[in-house]
Amino acid sequence: MSAAGSRPIAILGGTGPAGLGLALRWARAGETIIIGSRDAQRAQAAAALVKLSIGDQANISGMENSSACAAADILMLTVPFESQATLLKQLKPAISPGSILIDATVPLAAGVGGRASRTLGVWQGSAAQQAAELVPKDVSVVAAFHNVSADLLNGDNPLDCDVIVCSDDSDAAQLTRDLAAKIPGIRAIDGGKLENSRILEQITALLIGLNIRHKGHAGIRITGLPLESYR
């Protein structure tokens, strides 16, 4: 059985590099994927591109974001910070009760030359905590996948990266760790409460700076924990 069972995963804002990379990796692992976009035709074209890469066995489709929300109760949000609040307010009526929202939003500020060099202050503490205020009360928010290279996700090779997962809902966090472990080379680690997501978001800005400076695709590895800590 897949990590999400028979439940489809809707990737909202899924036509960008991070969304497409996750769609590709999870579809390869046998998950049912719905790519969401503001434009249904763009979403369908992205789904067709992933299917072309994997083959006809890929269970993937494309829909407008609201329709994608209505068709799934596992939602993966991969949009720029400036789009997060507007999109979640728009989608709130379409989000099913009891859904899980996995949020990878990072509140990046543009630095010199338009490069993201630091994170913005968020009133709620983090972008994930802002998301938790914007979705219906019975929706569980999980912060994850901030520190994974979108370029590497869109490739074929295993990744050399850990995914730290933060949430106030232990079951939603476990499901997210299971999904992360579906991606070859990734280990998933319980990072505690959702409030810790602010640290993950800040690490992203550091990694972007390292990648620019050293022309690489840096990720993070956490060492020294008991083996059972890694999913």
Secondary structure, DSSP 8 states (H G I E B T S, - for coil): --TTTT--EEEETTTSHHHHHHHHHHHHTT--EEEEESSHHHHHHHHHHHHHHH-TT--EEEEEHHHHHHT-SEEEE---HHHHHHHHHHHGGGS-TT-EEEE----EEE-GGG-EEEE---TTSSHHHHHHHHS-TT-EEEE--TTS-HHHHTSSS---EEEEEEES-HHHHHHHHHHHTTSTTEEEEE--SGGGHHHHHHHHHHHHHHHHHHTS-------SS-GGGB-
